[in-house]
Amino acid sequence: MEPSTCGHCGGLVQARDPKCPRCGRFAPALFGFRPALLRIFPTQGDRTRPLLLALVAVFLATMLVSQRRGGLERGSLLSALSPDMRTLFDFGMLVPLDMLETIEPWRWLTYAFLHGGLLHILFNASALHSLGNHIEHLLGSARLITLFVVSGIGGGLACSLLTPTDFVVGASGSLFGLNAALIAYGYRRGGNVGADIRAVAWRWLIASFLMTAMIPSISHAGHAGGAVAGGIASYLMKPRRAGERESDAALLWGAISLLVIAACVIAAAHAALTRPE
């Protein structure tokens, strides 16, 4: 069987070794799954791009469905190429809980993959490209996916608690979470490097809040909830140096986050296909 590396000390181990002979770490290759997880979340990988493609693909899918239903908006610049509300609802938009017969918990994440128009997706895609690359360079691809999911859920829950009558779509809650994650990482890392990182991230965060404050129909609760969730999650993570091997915990949380995304997508699709007309 192909050898692997210990997630703690980096020594060579067999994939299914119960303990690392070098440091004694239990399940040093994660029961043989570590090589596969490293292929999914490589140390020097680019997982921002697939995440971006996922957001764009979902947006295109909502436009196509809206077009077939005759509800695609082609009006003003701000509303150009906007999917209709029924399509967004079926795809997992966050809606007031009293609209639902039963709680549909996947909406606290699926809303983050939906966007209300062309400018909306372009703005968030641009922000994700910038923030995602910084997060991957500093924290790694597994933590990027984890922080995106945790921040999205935090933003969704904040919307339901603080603005329960709002209809919400967009990845901006997750993006504010990634921004706050850089601030938390800067505090955890410390030193001049950490100070520089958090200074730049604080400026980004403040500028983003000020910019969005001037735009109507923005979910400030979602932004705040995403920022709090992302900041706390990042602060709880062990600081990682650029290029350092991925820890077992980071790989496992990354895998769990992907499974959560998949489960929410399947649940939303099943609900949409079985919902009475």
C-alpha atoms as an extended CHARMM CRD file, in Angstrom:
* protein
*
       277  EXT
         1         1  MET       CA              0.0000000000        0.0000000000        0.0000000000  PROA      1               0.0000000000
         2         2  GLU       CA              1.2510000000        3.4910000000       -0.8620000000  PROA      2               0.0000000000
         3         3  PRO       CA              2.9100000000        5.1840000000        2.1200000000  PROA      3               0.0000000000
         4         4  SER       CA              1.5760000000        8.4200000000        3.5090000000  PROA      4               0.0000000000
         5         5  THR       CA              2.7930000000       11.0910000000        5.9070000000  PROA      5               0.0000000000
         6         6  CYS       CA              1.9110000000       11.6850000000        9.5330000000  PROA      6               0.0000000000
         7         7  GLY       CA             -0.2990000000       14.7200000000        9.9560000000  PROA      7               0.0000000000
         8         8  HSD       CA              1.5820000000       15.7150000000       13.1030000000  PROA      8               0.0000000000
         9         9  CYS       CA              5.3060000000       15.1930000000       12.4900000000  PROA      9               0.0000000000
        10        10  GLY       CA              5.4120000000       14.6210000000        8.7310000000  PROA      10              0.0000000000
        11        11  GLY       CA              7.1680000000       11.2600000000        9.0220000000  PROA      11              0.0000000000
        12        12  LEU       CA              6.4880000000        8.4440000000        6.5730000000  PROA      12              0.0000000000
        13        13  VAL       CA              3.8270000000        5.9620000000        7.6910000000  PROA      13              0.0000000000
        14        14  GLN       CA              1.7400000000        3.2790000000        6.1020000000  PROA      14              0.0000000000
        15        15  ALA       CA             -1.7400000000        4.4540000000        5.2050000000  PROA      15              0.0000000000
        16        16  ARG       CA             -3.4490000000        2.2470000000        7.7790000000  PROA      16              0.0000000000
        17        17  ASP       CA             -0.8820000000        2.3590000000       10.5860000000  PROA      17              0.0000000000
        18        18  PRO       CA             -2.6970000000        2.7140000000       13.9420000000  PROA      18              0.0000000000
        19        19  LYS       CA              0.1370000000        4.8800000000       15.3530000000  PROA      19              0.0000000000
        20        20  CYS       CA              3.0210000000        6.8930000000       13.9860000000  PROA      20              0.0000000000
        21        21  PRO       CA              6.3110000000        5.1260000000       14.8740000000  PROA      21              0.0000000000
        22        22  ARG       CA              8.0230000000        8.4960000000       15.1260000000  PROA      22              0.0000000000
        23        23  CYS       CA              5.7050000000       10.6030000000       17.3210000000  PROA      23              0.0000000000
        24        24  GLY       CA              3.0390000000        8.1110000000       18.4400000000  PROA      24              0.0000000000
        25        25  ARG       CA              0.1620000000       10.0330000000       16.8120000000  PROA      25              0.0000000000
        26        26  PHE       CA             -3.0600000000        7.9720000000       16.6170000000  PROA      26              0.0000000000
        27        27  ALA       CA             -4.2540000000        7.2670000000       13.0530000000  PROA      27              0.0000000000
        28        28  PRO       CA             -1.4250000000        9.3410000000       11.5280000000  PROA      28              0.0000000000
        29        29  ALA       CA             -2.7730000000        8.8710000000        7.9840000000  PROA      29              0.0000000000
        30        30  LEU       CA             -6.4470000000        9.2260000000        9.0030000000  PROA      30              0.0000000000
        31        31  PHE       CA             -7.1290000000        5.5340000000        8.4240000000  PROA      31              0.0000000000
        32        32  GLY       CA             -5.8170000000        5.7720000000        4.8770000000  PROA      32              0.0000000000
        33        33  PHE       CA             -7.8680000000        8.8080000000        3.8850000000  PROA      33              0.0000000000
        34        34  ARG       CA             -5.1510000000       11.4270000000        4.3460000000  PROA      34              0.0000000000
        35        35  PRO       CA             -3.6750000000       11.0450000000        0.8040000000  PROA      35              0.0000000000
        36        36  ALA       CA             -7.1530000000       11.4300000000       -0.7340000000  PROA      36              0.0000000000
        37        37  LEU       CA             -7.9330000000       14.4500000000        1.4460000000  PROA      37              0.0000000000
        38        38  LEU       CA             -4.6170000000       16.0460000000        0.4970000000  PROA      38              0.0000000000
        39        39  ARG       CA             -5.5860000000       15.6840000000       -3.1530000000  PROA      39              0.0000000000
        40        40  ILE       CA             -8.8750000000       17.4430000000       -2.4010000000  PROA      40              0.0000000000
        41        41  PHE       CA             -7.2050000000       20.0980000000       -0.2100000000  PROA      41              0.0000000000
        42        42  PRO       CA             -3.5920000000       20.3890000000       -1.4350000000  PROA      42              0.0000000000
        43        43  THR       CA             -1.1930000000       22.5170000000        0.6020000000  PROA      43              0.0000000000
        44        44  GLN       CA             -0.3800000000       24.6690000000       -2.4240000000  PROA      44              0.0000000000
        45        45  GLY       CA             -3.7620000000       24.3090000000       -4.1030000000  PROA      45              0.0000000000
        46        46  ASP       CA             -6.2950000000       26.6540000000       -5.6130000000  PROA      46              0.0000000000
        47        47  ARG       CA             -9.7570000000       25.9370000000       -4.2460000000  PROA      47              0.0000000000
        48        48  THR       CA            -10.9280000000       29.5290000000       -4.6380000000  PROA      48              0.0000000000
        49        49  ARG       CA            -11.4300000000       28.8680000000       -8.3420000000  PROA      49              0.0000000000
        50        50  PRO       CA            -13.8010000000       25.8790000000       -7.9300000000  PROA      50              0.0000000000
        51        51  LEU       CA            -15.7420000000       27.8440000000       -5.3250000000  PROA      51              0.0000000000
        52        52  LEU       CA            -16.0490000000       30.7460000000       -7.7400000000  PROA      52              0.0000000000
        53        53  LEU       CA            -17.1530000000       28.4080000000      -10.5140000000  PROA      53              0.0000000000
        54        54  ALA       CA            -19.7900000000       26.9290000000       -8.1970000000  PROA      54              0.0000000000
        55        55  LEU       CA            -21.2680000000       30.3770000000       -7.4990000000  PROA      55              0.0000000000
        56        56  VAL       CA            -21.3140000000       31.2530000000      -11.2030000000  PROA      56              0.0000000000
        57        57  ALA       CA            -22.7670000000       27.8580000000      -12.1650000000  PROA      57              0.0000000000
        58        58  VAL       CA            -25.6090000000       28.2090000000       -9.6530000000  PROA      58              0.0000000000
        59        59  PHE       CA            -26.3230000000       31.7290000000      -10.8820000000  PROA      59              0.0000000000
        60        60  LEU       CA            -26.4620000000       30.5400000000      -14.4950000000  PROA      60              0.0000000000
        61        61  ALA       CA            -28.7470000000       27.6820000000      -13.4600000000  PROA      61              0.0000000000
        62        62  THR       CA            -31.1700000000       30.0650000000      -11.7460000000  PROA      62              0.0000000000
        63        63  MET       CA            -31.1980000000       32.2840000000      -14.8360000000  PROA      63              0.0000000000
        64        64  LEU       CA            -31.9270000000       29.3450000000      -17.1370000000  PROA      64              0.0000000000
        65        65  VAL       CA            -34.7770000000       28.1170000000      -14.9370000000  PROA      65              0.0000000000
        66        66  SER       CA            -36.1680000000       31.6580000000      -14.6830000000  PROA      66              0.0000000000
        67        67  GLN       CA            -35.9390000000       32.0260000000      -18.4490000000  PROA      67              0.0000000000
        68        68  ARG       CA            -37.9060000000       28.8250000000      -18.9910000000  PROA      68              0.0000000000
        69        69  ARG       CA            -40.5200000000       30.0330000000      -16.5090000000  PROA      69              0.0000000000
        70        70  GLY       CA            -40.6900000000       33.4280000000      -18.1810000000  PROA      70              0.0000000000
        71        71  GLY       CA            -39.6000000000       35.2930000000      -15.0680000000  PROA      71              0.0000000000
        72        72  LEU       CA            -36.0880000000       36.4920000000      -15.9810000000  PROA      72              0.0000000000
        73        73  GLU       CA            -35.7310000000       40.2510000000      -15.3700000000  PROA      73              0.0000000000
        74        74  ARG       CA            -34.0610000000       42.2710000000      -18.1580000000  PROA      74              0.0000000000
        75        75  GLY       CA            -34.9360000000       45.7680000000      -16.9810000000  PROA      75              0.0000000000
        76        76  SER       CA            -32.6320000000       48.3500000000      -15.4360000000  PROA      76              0.0000000000
        77        77  LEU       CA            -28.9030000000       47.9090000000      -14.8640000000  PROA      77              0.0000000000
        78        78  LEU       CA            -29.3720000000       47.1390000000      -11.1820000000  PROA      78              0.0000000000
        79        79  SER       CA            -31.9950000000       44.4590000000      -11.8740000000  PROA      79              0.0000000000
        80        80  ALA       CA            -30.5340000000       43.0400000000      -15.0920000000  PROA      80              0.0000000000
        81        81  LEU       CA            -30.5740000000       39.2460000000      -15.3790000000  PROA      81              0.0000000000
        82        82  SER       CA            -32.3150000000       38.7650000000      -12.0420000000  PROA      82              0.0000000000
        83        83  PRO       CA            -33.8190000000       35.3170000000      -11.3820000000  PROA      83              0.0000000000
        84        84  ASP       CA            -37.4510000000       35.3690000000      -10.3020000000  PROA      84              0.0000000000
        85        85  MET       CA            -38.4450000000       34.8440000000       -6.6660000000  PROA      85              0.0000000000
        86        86  ARG       CA            -40.0290000000       31.4410000000       -7.2810000000  PROA      86              0.0000000000
        87        87  THR       CA            -36.7960000000       30.1180000000       -8.7540000000  PROA      87              0.0000000000
        88        88  LEU       CA            -34.7010000000       31.5380000000       -5.9290000000  PROA      88              0.0000000000
        89        89  PHE       CA            -37.1240000000       30.0080000000       -3.4280000000  PROA      89              0.0000000000
        90        90  ASP       CA            -36.8120000000       26.5800000000       -5.0740000000  PROA      90              0.0000000000
        91        91  PHE       CA            -33.0200000000       26.8210000000       -5.1290000000  PROA      91              0.0000000000
        92        92  GLY       CA            -32.8410000000       27.5500000000       -1.3940000000  PROA      92              0.0000000000
        93        93  MET       CA            -33.2280000000       31.2650000000       -0.7590000000  PROA      93              0.0000000000
        94        94  LEU       CA            -33.4430000000       32.2690000000        2.9080000000  PROA      94              0.0000000000
        95        95  VAL       CA            -37.0610000000       33.2000000000        3.6070000000  PROA      95              0.0000000000
        96        96  PRO       CA            -39.1590000000       34.0980000000        6.6800000000  PROA      96              0.0000000000
        97        97  LEU       CA            -39.7590000000       30.9490000000        8.6950000000  PROA      97              0.0000000000
        98        98  ASP       CA            -43.5190000000       31.5190000000        8.8130000000  PROA      98              0.0000000000
        99        99  MET       CA            -43.6070000000       30.9650000000        5.0390000000  PROA      99              0.0000000000
       100       100  LEU       CA            -42.5350000000       27.3570000000        5.5030000000  PROA      100             0.0000000000
       101       101  GLU       CA            -44.6730000000       24.4700000000        6.6960000000  PROA      101             0.0000000000
       102       102  THR       CA            -41.5990000000       22.9940000000        8.4050000000  PROA      102             0.0000000000
       103       103  ILE       CA            -38.1460000000       24.4070000000        9.0670000000  PROA      103             0.0000000000
       104       104  GLU       CA            -35.8360000000       23.8510000000        6.1020000000  PROA      104             0.0000000000
       105       105  PRO       CA            -32.3810000000       24.1800000000        7.7060000000  PROA      105             0.0000000000
       106       106  TRP       CA            -30.4350000000       23.8790000000        4.4400000000  PROA      106             0.0000000000
       107       107  ARG       CA            -31.5690000000       27.4060000000        3.5800000000  PROA      107             0.0000000000
       108       108  TRP       CA            -29.1320000000       28.7390000000        6.2030000000  PROA      108             0.0000000000
       109       109  LEU       CA            -26.3680000000       27.7750000000        3.7620000000  PROA      109             0.0000000000
       110       110  THR       CA            -27.8410000000       27.4140000000        0.2700000000  PROA      110             0.0000000000
       111       111  TYR       CA            -28.7980000000       31.1060000000        0.2080000000  PROA      111             0.0000000000
       112       112  ALA       CA            -25.0660000000       31.9160000000        0.1260000000  PROA      112             0.0000000000
       113       113  PHE       CA            -24.7150000000       30.2500000000       -3.2950000000  PROA      113             0.0000000000
       114       114  LEU       CA            -27.5590000000       32.2860000000       -4.8360000000  PROA      114             0.0000000000
       115       115  HSD       CA            -27.4630000000       35.8150000000       -6.2310000000  PROA      115             0.0000000000
       116       116  GLY       CA            -30.1430000000       38.2880000000       -7.1680000000  PROA      116             0.0000000000
       117       117  GLY       CA            -28.6620000000       39.7400000000      -10.3520000000  PROA      117             0.0000000000
       118       118  LEU       CA            -25.6490000000       40.2000000000      -12.6080000000  PROA      118             0.0000000000
       119       119  LEU       CA            -24.0510000000       43.0110000000      -10.5760000000  PROA      119             0.0000000000
       120       120  HSD       CA            -24.6070000000       41.0290000000       -7.3870000000  PROA      120             0.0000000000
       121       121  ILE       CA            -22.7080000000       37.9750000000       -8.6170000000  PROA      121             0.0000000000
       122       122  LEU       CA            -19.9550000000       40.0670000000      -10.2280000000  PROA      122             0.0000000000
       123       123  PHE       CA            -19.3300000000       42.0280000000       -7.0270000000  PROA      123             0.0000000000
       124       124  ASN       CA            -19.2430000000       38.9420000000       -4.8080000000  PROA      124             0.0000000000
       125       125  ALA       CA            -17.1630000000       36.9170000000       -7.2720000000  PROA      125             0.0000000000
       126       126  SER       CA            -14.5660000000       39.6940000000       -7.3810000000  PROA      126             0.0000000000
       127       127  ALA       CA            -14.4450000000       39.8810000000       -3.5800000000  PROA      127             0.0000000000
       128       128  LEU       CA            -14.1660000000       36.0910000000       -3.2540000000  PROA      128             0.0000000000
       129       129  HSD       CA            -11.3050000000       35.9870000000       -5.7680000000  PROA      129             0.0000000000
       130       130  SER       CA             -9.3280000000       38.4860000000       -3.6990000000  PROA      130             0.0000000000
       131       131  LEU       CA            -10.1710000000       37.2290000000       -0.2050000000  PROA      131             0.0000000000
       132       132  GLY       CA            -10.0760000000       33.5520000000       -1.1310000000  PROA      132             0.0000000000
       133       133  ASN       CA             -6.5550000000       33.7520000000       -2.5100000000  PROA      133             0.0000000000
       134       134  HSD       CA             -5.3370000000       35.4730000000        0.6650000000  PROA      134             0.0000000000
       135       135  ILE       CA             -7.0460000000       32.9070000000        2.8920000000  PROA      135             0.0000000000
       136       136  GLU       CA             -5.6010000000       29.9960000000        0.9220000000  PROA      136             0.0000000000
       137       137  HSD       CA             -2.1030000000       31.4290000000        1.0060000000  PROA      137             0.0000000000
       138       138  LEU       CA             -2.1910000000       32.0260000000        4.7560000000  PROA      138             0.0000000000
       139       139  LEU       CA             -4.5330000000       29.3510000000        6.1170000000  PROA      139             0.0000000000
       140       140  GLY       CA             -4.8430000000       26.6950000000        3.4100000000  PROA      140             0.0000000000
       141       141  SER       CA             -7.5510000000       25.4080000000        1.0950000000  PROA      141             0.0000000000
       142       142  ALA       CA             -9.2890000000       23.2040000000        3.6830000000  PROA      142             0.0000000000
       143       143  ARG       CA             -9.7190000000       26.1440000000        6.0330000000  PROA      143             0.0000000000
       144       144  LEU       CA            -11.0030000000       28.2840000000        3.1630000000  PROA      144             0.0000000000
       145       145  ILE       CA            -13.9090000000       25.9000000000        2.5270000000  PROA      145             0.0000000000
       146       146  THR       CA            -14.5930000000       25.5120000000        6.2470000000  PROA      146             0.0000000000
       147       147  LEU       CA            -14.6370000000       29.2680000000        6.8660000000  PROA      147             0.0000000000
       148       148  PHE       CA            -16.8780000000       29.8990000000        3.8530000000  PROA      148             0.0000000000
       149       149  VAL       CA            -19.4290000000       27.3650000000        5.1270000000  PROA      149             0.0000000000
       150       150  VAL       CA            -19.2590000000       28.4100000000        8.7910000000  PROA      150             0.0000000000
       151       151  SER       CA            -19.5390000000       32.1020000000        7.9040000000  PROA      151             0.0000000000
       152       152  GLY       CA            -22.4430000000       31.4420000000        5.5470000000  PROA      152             0.0000000000
       153       153  ILE       CA            -24.3420000000       29.5230000000        8.2130000000  PROA      153             0.0000000000
       154       154  GLY       CA            -23.5530000000       32.2160000000       10.7920000000  PROA      154             0.0000000000
       155       155  GLY       CA            -24.8780000000       34.8940000000        8.4700000000  PROA      155             0.0000000000
       156       156  GLY       CA            -28.0230000000       32.8930000000        7.7150000000  PROA      156             0.0000000000
       157       157  LEU       CA            -28.7840000000       32.2850000000       11.3710000000  PROA      157             0.0000000000
       158       158  ALA       CA            -28.2170000000       35.9800000000       12.1720000000  PROA      158             0.0000000000
       159       159  CYS       CA            -30.7080000000       36.9530000000        9.4640000000  PROA      159             0.0000000000
       160       160  SER       CA            -33.3450000000       34.5740000000       10.8330000000  PROA      160             0.0000000000
       161       161  LEU       CA            -32.8430000000       35.8690000000       14.3700000000  PROA      161             0.0000000000
       162       162  LEU       CA            -32.3780000000       39.6080000000       13.7780000000  PROA      162             0.0000000000
       163       163  THR       CA            -34.3250000000       40.2530000000       10.5620000000  PROA      163             0.0000000000
       164       164  PRO       CA            -36.8050000000       37.3460000000       10.4410000000  PROA      164             0.0000000000
       165       165  THR       CA            -39.0020000000       38.9120000000        7.7300000000  PROA      165             0.0000000000
       166       166  ASP       CA            -36.2080000000       39.3440000000        5.1760000000  PROA      166             0.0000000000
       167       167  PHE       CA            -35.6300000000       37.3910000000        1.9730000000  PROA      167             0.0000000000
       168       168  VAL       CA            -31.8740000000       36.8610000000        1.6200000000  PROA      168             0.0000000000
       169       169  VAL       CA            -29.5100000000       35.6060000000       -1.0940000000  PROA      169             0.0000000000
       170       170  GLY       CA            -25.8170000000       36.1510000000       -1.6770000000  PROA      170             0.0000000000
       171       171  ALA       CA            -22.3590000000       35.0800000000       -0.5460000000  PROA      171             0.0000000000
       172       172  SER       CA            -21.5560000000       38.3780000000        1.1700000000  PROA      172             0.0000000000
       173       173  GLY       CA            -22.0760000000       36.9260000000        4.6610000000  PROA      173             0.0000000000
       174       174  SER       CA            -19.4100000000       34.3380000000        3.8950000000  PROA      174             0.0000000000
       175       175  LEU       CA            -17.1690000000       37.0270000000        2.3970000000  PROA      175             0.0000000000
       176       176  PHE       CA            -17.4080000000       39.1760000000        5.5290000000  PROA      176             0.0000000000
       177       177  GLY       CA            -16.5570000000       36.0140000000        7.4530000000  PROA      177             0.0000000000
       178       178  LEU       CA            -13.4210000000       35.4560000000        5.3630000000  PROA      178             0.0000000000
       179       179  ASN       CA            -12.4270000000       39.0790000000        5.9690000000  PROA      179             0.0000000000
       180       180  ALA       CA            -12.9050000000       38.6990000000        9.7230000000  PROA      180             0.0000000000
       181       181  ALA       CA            -10.9750000000       35.4200000000        9.5670000000  PROA      181             0.0000000000
       182       182  LEU       CA             -7.9230000000       37.3040000000        8.3030000000  PROA      182             0.0000000000
       183       183  ILE       CA             -8.2140000000       39.7020000000       11.2410000000  PROA      183             0.0000000000
       184       184  ALA       CA             -8.4270000000       36.8190000000       13.7220000000  PROA      184             0.0000000000
       185       185  TYR       CA             -5.4870000000       35.0850000000       12.0530000000  PROA      185             0.0000000000
       186       186  GLY       CA             -3.4490000000       38.2610000000       12.3840000000  PROA      186             0.0000000000
       187       187  TYR       CA             -4.1320000000       38.3860000000       16.1290000000  PROA      187             0.0000000000
       188       188  ARG       CA             -3.3310000000       34.6800000000       16.5820000000  PROA      188             0.0000000000
       189       189  ARG       CA             -0.1200000000       34.8480000000       14.5790000000  PROA      189             0.0000000000
       190       190  GLY       CA              1.1430000000       37.9970000000       16.2970000000  PROA      190             0.0000000000
       191       191  GLY       CA              4.3620000000       39.8580000000       15.5260000000  PROA      191             0.0000000000
       192       192  ASN       CA              4.8780000000       42.3530000000       12.7320000000  PROA      192             0.0000000000
       193       193  VAL       CA              3.4820000000       39.9960000000       10.0950000000  PROA      193             0.0000000000
       194       194  GLY       CA              0.2910000000       39.4410000000       12.0790000000  PROA      194             0.0000000000
       195       195  ALA       CA             -0.0640000000       43.1710000000       12.7190000000  PROA      195             0.0000000000
       196       196  ASP       CA              0.2610000000       43.9350000000        9.0000000000  PROA      196             0.0000000000
       197       197  ILE       CA             -2.3080000000       41.2960000000        8.0640000000  PROA      197             0.0000000000
       198       198  ARG       CA             -4.9320000000       42.4590000000       10.5350000000  PROA      198             0.0000000000
       199       199  ALA       CA             -4.3490000000       46.1490000000        9.7190000000  PROA      199             0.0000000000
       200       200  VAL       CA             -5.0770000000       45.5540000000        6.0210000000  PROA      200             0.0000000000
       201       201  ALA       CA             -8.0110000000       43.2470000000        6.8320000000  PROA      201             0.0000000000
       202       202  TRP       CA             -9.5320000000       45.7890000000        9.2250000000  PROA      202             0.0000000000
       203       203  ARG       CA             -9.4170000000       48.4420000000        6.4970000000  PROA      203             0.0000000000
       204       204  TRP       CA            -11.1150000000       46.0560000000        4.0600000000  PROA      204             0.0000000000
       205       205  LEU       CA            -13.8050000000       45.1690000000        6.5800000000  PROA      205             0.0000000000
       206       206  ILE       CA            -14.5900000000       48.7690000000        7.5270000000  PROA      206             0.0000000000
       207       207  ALA       CA            -14.6200000000       49.8670000000        3.8810000000  PROA      207             0.0000000000
       208       208  SER       CA            -16.9580000000       46.9810000000        2.9930000000  PROA      208             0.0000000000
       209       209  PHE       CA            -19.3900000000       47.8680000000        5.7780000000  PROA      209             0.0000000000
       210       210  LEU       CA            -19.3960000000       51.5370000000        4.7220000000  PROA      210             0.0000000000
       211       211  MET       CA            -19.8970000000       50.6880000000        1.0470000000  PROA      211             0.0000000000
       212       212  THR       CA            -22.7740000000       48.2810000000        1.6640000000  PROA      212             0.0000000000
       213       213  ALA       CA            -24.4150000000       50.6890000000        4.1250000000  PROA      213             0.0000000000
       214       214  MET       CA            -25.2560000000       52.9300000000        1.1680000000  PROA      214             0.0000000000
       215       215  ILE       CA            -26.8910000000       50.1560000000       -0.8620000000  PROA      215             0.0000000000
       216       216  PRO       CA            -30.6090000000       49.4690000000       -0.2700000000  PROA      216             0.0000000000
       217       217  SER       CA            -31.9020000000       45.9670000000        0.4830000000  PROA      217             0.0000000000
       218       218  ILE       CA            -28.5820000000       44.8190000000        1.9410000000  PROA      218             0.0000000000
       219       219  SER       CA            -28.6840000000       42.2890000000        4.7710000000  PROA      219             0.0000000000
       220       220  HSD       CA            -26.5080000000       43.9310000000        7.4060000000  PROA      220             0.0000000000
       221       221  ALA       CA            -27.4730000000       41.2020000000        9.8810000000  PROA      221             0.0000000000
       222       222  GLY       CA            -26.0830000000       38.5930000000        7.4850000000  PROA      222             0.0000000000
       223       223  HSD       CA            -22.8480000000       40.5320000000        7.1050000000  PROA      223             0.0000000000
       224       224  ALA       CA            -22.4350000000       40.9170000000       10.8490000000  PROA      224             0.0000000000
       225       225  GLY       CA            -23.3410000000       37.2910000000       11.5580000000  PROA      225             0.0000000000
       226       226  GLY       CA            -20.9330000000       36.0340000000        8.9190000000  PROA      226             0.0000000000
       227       227  ALA       CA            -18.1300000000       38.2410000000       10.2450000000  PROA      227             0.0000000000
       228       228  VAL       CA            -18.6340000000       37.0610000000       13.8280000000  PROA      228             0.0000000000
       229       229  ALA       CA            -18.8060000000       33.3890000000       12.8430000000  PROA      229             0.0000000000
       230       230  GLY       CA            -15.7850000000       33.5970000000       10.5320000000  PROA      230             0.0000000000
       231       231  GLY       CA            -13.7120000000       35.5290000000       13.0420000000  PROA      231             0.0000000000
       232       232  ILE       CA            -14.4270000000       33.1190000000       15.8960000000  PROA      232             0.0000000000
       233       233  ALA       CA            -13.8250000000       30.0390000000       13.7350000000  PROA      233             0.0000000000
       234       234  SER       CA            -10.5170000000       31.4160000000       12.4700000000  PROA      234             0.0000000000
       235       235  TYR       CA             -9.3570000000       32.3850000000       15.9570000000  PROA      235             0.0000000000
       236       236  LEU       CA            -10.0350000000       28.8400000000       17.1850000000  PROA      236             0.0000000000
       237       237  MET       CA             -7.8910000000       27.3820000000       14.4030000000  PROA      237             0.0000000000
       238       238  LYS       CA             -4.2250000000       26.7330000000       15.0520000000  PROA      238             0.0000000000
       239       239  PRO       CA             -2.1830000000       29.4020000000       13.2130000000  PROA      239             0.0000000000
       240       240  ARG       CA             -0.6470000000       27.9970000000       10.0400000000  PROA      240             0.0000000000
       241       241  ARG       CA              2.4700000000       29.2370000000        8.2870000000  PROA      241             0.0000000000
       242       242  ALA       CA              2.3350000000       29.6300000000        4.5060000000  PROA      242             0.0000000000
       243       243  GLY       CA              3.3250000000       26.3530000000        2.8310000000  PROA      243             0.0000000000
       244       244  GLU       CA              3.0310000000       24.3420000000        6.0680000000  PROA      244             0.0000000000
       245       245  ARG       CA              1.4270000000       20.8930000000        5.7330000000  PROA      245             0.0000000000
       246       246  GLU       CA             -2.2850000000       20.6230000000        6.3880000000  PROA      246             0.0000000000
       247       247  SER       CA             -3.2000000000       19.3460000000        9.8250000000  PROA      247             0.0000000000
       248       248  ASP       CA             -5.5340000000       16.4060000000       10.3310000000  PROA      248             0.0000000000
       249       249  ALA       CA             -8.1210000000       18.6810000000       11.9500000000  PROA      249             0.0000000000
       250       250  ALA       CA             -8.1120000000       21.0800000000        8.9880000000  PROA      250             0.0000000000
       251       251  LEU       CA             -8.5360000000       18.2330000000        6.5000000000  PROA      251             0.0000000000
       252       252  LEU       CA            -11.3730000000       16.6640000000        8.4830000000  PROA      252             0.0000000000
       253       253  TRP       CA            -13.2320000000       19.9670000000        8.8980000000  PROA      253             0.0000000000
       254       254  GLY       CA            -12.7610000000       20.6710000000        5.2100000000  PROA      254             0.0000000000
       255       255  ALA       CA            -14.2330000000       17.2740000000        4.3320000000  PROA      255             0.0000000000
       256       256  ILE       CA            -17.1380000000       17.8140000000        6.7430000000  PROA      256             0.0000000000
       257       257  SER       CA            -17.8000000000       21.2120000000        5.1570000000  PROA      257             0.0000000000
       258       258  LEU       CA            -17.9620000000       19.6830000000        1.6780000000  PROA      258             0.0000000000
       259       259  LEU       CA            -20.3630000000       17.0350000000        2.9700000000  PROA      259             0.0000000000
       260       260  VAL       CA            -22.5350000000       19.7430000000        4.5410000000  PROA      260             0.0000000000
       261       261  ILE       CA            -22.6620000000       21.5930000000        1.2060000000  PROA      261             0.0000000000
       262       262  ALA       CA            -23.5820000000       18.3880000000       -0.6300000000  PROA      262             0.0000000000
       263       263  ALA       CA            -26.2680000000       17.4840000000        1.9260000000  PROA      263             0.0000000000
       264       264  CYS       CA            -27.8280000000       20.9590000000        1.7180000000  PROA      264             0.0000000000
       265       265  VAL       CA            -27.8610000000       20.8900000000       -2.0980000000  PROA      265             0.0000000000
       266       266  ILE       CA            -29.4950000000       17.4390000000       -2.1300000000  PROA      266             0.0000000000
       267       267  ALA       CA            -32.0630000000       18.4890000000        0.4850000000  PROA      267             0.0000000000
       268       268  ALA       CA            -32.9290000000       21.6710000000       -1.4430000000  PROA      268             0.0000000000
       269       269  ALA       CA            -33.2530000000       19.7640000000       -4.7250000000  PROA      269             0.0000000000
       270       270  HSD       CA            -35.4550000000       17.0780000000       -3.1490000000  PROA      270             0.0000000000
       271       271  ALA       CA            -37.7100000000       19.6920000000       -1.5410000000  PROA      271             0.0000000000
       272       272  ALA       CA            -38.0620000000       21.6170000000       -4.8050000000  PROA      272             0.0000000000
       273       273  LEU       CA            -38.8860000000       18.5020000000       -6.8430000000  PROA      273             0.0000000000
       274       274  THR       CA            -41.4180000000       17.1570000000       -4.3740000000  PROA      274             0.0000000000
       275       275  ARG       CA            -43.0850000000       20.4510000000       -3.4110000000  PROA      275             0.0000000000
       276       276  PRO       CA            -46.7070000000       20.6870000000       -4.5930000000  PROA      276             0.0000000000
       277       277  GLU       CA            -47.3140000000       23.2730000000       -7.3380000000  PROA      277             0.0000000000
